[in-house]
């Protein structure tokens, strides 16, 4: 049995996650959405900037948010994470980026988040993250 089938079986037992995806690149956001849905989870919103991400999180209360760090400005995802975690501390927030973590070292030192994912590794790690 492959990983996708196992994930779908597990999710049918009630552990489907409600997911928010935020990325300013529409093609990347759509690809991440497809991957998450193929794993049996519900993408409740796709945002393309930090304010949309915050508004969607407040309106829809996701279980998990995947936020691009650099959207409408350099630290947009970090800003969105703080706002989301302040209102909903139980939301798991994972940053998505094509940049090395060191590029945002100072900004991440006080950020509220649960993980940092290289966009190139998203498909390798998303299933495990959504099972947490």
C-alpha positions in Angstrom: 0.0 0.0 0.0 1.5 3.4 -0.9 1.8 6.4 1.3 -1.0 8.3 -0.3 -3.5 5.4 0.3 -2.4 5.1 3.9 -2.8 8.8 4.4 -6.3 8.8 2.9 -7.2 5.8 5.1 -6.0 7.6 8.2 -7.7 10.8 7.3 -11.0 9.0 6.8 -10.8 8.1 10.5 -11.1 11.8 11.5 -7.6 13.3 11.4 -8.1 15.4 8.3 -6.4 18.8 8.8 -7.8 22.1 7.7 -5.0 23.9 5.9 -4.2 27.5 4.9 -1.6 28.0 2.2 0.0 31.4 1.6 2.4 32.1 -1.3 2.6 35.0 -3.7 3.5 32.6 -6.5 0.1 31.3 -7.7 1.6 28.3 -9.5 3.5 27.2 -6.3 0.5 27.8 -4.1 -1.7 25.7 -6.5 1.0 22.9 -6.5 1.1 22.9 -2.7 -2.7 22.8 -2.6 -2.9 19.8 -4.8 -0.3 17.9 -2.8 -2.2 18.6 0.5 -5.5 17.6 -1.0 -4.1 14.5 -2.5 -3.0 13.5 1.0 -6.6 13.7 2.1 -6.6 17.1 3.9 -8.8 20.1 3.2 -7.2 23.3 1.9 -9.6 25.9 3.3 -7.9 28.9 1.8 -5.1 30.0 -0.5 -3.7 33.5 0.2 -1.2 35.4 -1.9 0.0 38.0 0.6 0.3 38.4 4.4 -2.9 40.3 5.0 -4.9 37.8 3.0 -3.3 35.0 5.1 -4.2 36.8 8.4 -7.8 37.5 7.2 -8.3 34.0 6.0 -6.9 32.5 9.3 -9.1 34.7 11.4 -12.2 33.8 9.4 -11.6 30.1 8.9 -9.5 28.9 11.8 -7.1 26.5 10.1 -5.3 23.6 11.9 -2.2 24.2 9.9 -0.8 27.2 8.0 2.0 27.0 5.4 3.3 30.5 4.9 5.8 31.7 2.4 8.2 34.0 4.3 8.8 36.5 1.5 5.5 37.5 -0.1 4.5 41.1 -0.4 7.6 42.2 1.5 10.7 40.5 3.0 9.2 39.2 6.2 5.5 39.0 5.3 5.1 35.4 6.4 6.8 36.1 9.7 4.4 39.0 10.3 1.5 36.8 9.4 2.6 34.0 11.7 2.8 36.4 14.7 -0.7 37.6 14.1 -2.1 34.2 13.5 -0.3 32.6 16.6 -1.4 35.6 18.8 -5.1 34.8 18.0 -4.9 31.1 17.6 -1.9 29.6 19.4 -2.8 26.0 18.6 -2.4 26.6 14.8 0.7 24.9 13.5 2.6 27.4 11.4 5.3 26.3 9.0 7.3 28.7 6.9 8.0 27.9 3.3 10.9 29.4 1.5 13.5 29.0 -1.2 16.1 30.8 1.0 18.4 29.4 3.6 17.3 29.8 7.2 20.3 32.0 7.9 18.9 34.6 5.5 16.2 35.3 8.1 18.1 34.5 11.2 17.5 37.8 13.0 13.8 37.9 12.1 13.2 34.3 13.1 14.8 34.6 16.5 11.6 36.0 18.0 9.1 34.6 15.5 6.2 32.3 16.5 6.3 29.2 14.2 6.5 25.4 14.3 8.9 24.7 11.4 10.8 25.9 8.5 10.6 24.1 5.1 12.7 24.5 2.0 10.1 24.7 -0.8 12.0 22.1 -2.7 11.5 19.6 0.1 7.8 20.3 0.7 6.5 17.1 -1.0 9.0 15.1 1.0 7.9 16.4 4.4 4.3 17.6 4.2 2.7 14.2 5.0 4.7 13.9 8.2 3.9 17.5 9.3 0.2 17.0 8.7 0.2 13.9 10.9 1.3 15.9 13.9 
